[in-house]
Amino acid sequence: MEILGATLRVCVDDLETAVPFYERLAGVRALRFERGGVSVAAIGCFLLMSGPESELEVLRKVAATIAVKDVEETGRVLTDLGARVIAGPVATPGGRNLIALHPDGSVYEYADRNG
């Protein structure tokens, strides 16, 4: 399993207000999309999310998104190490992802760019 990087997940009340700050901080323009009623802006290593509290409550439980080379392989490694895959792998606009519960109780999203 190869970890390529991590994305920090940030829930914000007002995406339009938050985006300019993070664009200047990261030095890149936001890539925007909608997912399940949540507005998302990917800006460098930050993933800003805004939407209904019921949706954000679930998203807040995921500590970070970890980029990996291959989600299928990652799922096998995580399971072998005692983690539990609780969702996925599923296709996303940028590749595939899965959500895993680590033995310590932490929840992470793992994502690849393989379609």
N, C-alpha and C positions, 0 to 999 in steps of 0.2 A: 504494500500500500504506500503510495507516495502522496504526501500532503504538499500542495502547491501554494497555499496561503490561507488567510482567514478574512472574513468580512464581519464587521461589527454591526449588529442589528440595533437600530435606534427607532423607537416608537415616538412620534411627534404629534402634537395636537394640530398643527397647521403646516402642511408640507410646503405650501407656497412661501411661507416665511422662513422655513428652515433651509430650503434648497440653496438660496444664494450664499448663506454662511458656509455651508459645507462645500459648495463649489469653489469658493475662494480658499478655504482651508486646504482642500485636496488639490487644487489647481487643475481641475477637470470639470467638464460639463456633465450634468446629470443625464442618465439614461432612465427614462420613465416608462412604467407599465402598470397595469392593473392586474390584481390577482385576488379572486374571491371576495370582491367588494373592498379591497384594500388598495390604496394608491401607493405605489412604490417608486423611489428614486434611488438608483445605484450611482454612487459618487465615490470613485476611488475605492477605498477599503470600507466605506460606510454604506449601509443599506437602510435608508429612511423609509418608514412605513407609517401611514396615517389612514384611519378609517373608523368603522364602528367599534366601540369598546369591546363588544362580544368577540369580534375577530382579533383585536389586538391582545386581548387577555390570553388567547392561545399562543399567539406569536411571541409574547414576552417570556414564555417558558423555555424558548430555544435560546441558549446562551450566545451562540455564534453560528455562522455558516463557514464551513471548512471546505475549501476547494481541493479536490482530489483528482488524480488521473483517471480512475475508474471506479464508479460507484458500486458495481457488482463485486469487484475484488474487495473494496472497503467493507461492504456488508459481511463478507465471509470473515475477514480479519477481525472486525468488531465482535462478531458472534463467537469466534474462537477465543477472544480475550474476555468473554463474559458479559459483553454489552448485549442489549436487546434491540433489534430493529423494530420500531413501533409504527413506521409508515414507509411505504415505498419498497424498492425503488420505483419512481414514477417519472414520466417525461415532463419537462418544464420548457418554457420558451428558450432557455439557454442550454439545455442538456437534460440530465437526469438528476434526481436527488433522492435522499432517504433521510429519515429522522431516526436517531438512535438514542436510547437511554443508556448511559454509562453506568457501571456498577456503583459509582459514588452518588448516583441520582441526578447527575447533570444531563441535560438534553442538548444535542447538537444536530444541526442539519449538515449533511455532507452532499456536495454537488460536484458534478463533472460537466464537461462541455460536449460529451458524446451524445449524439442524438438518437 
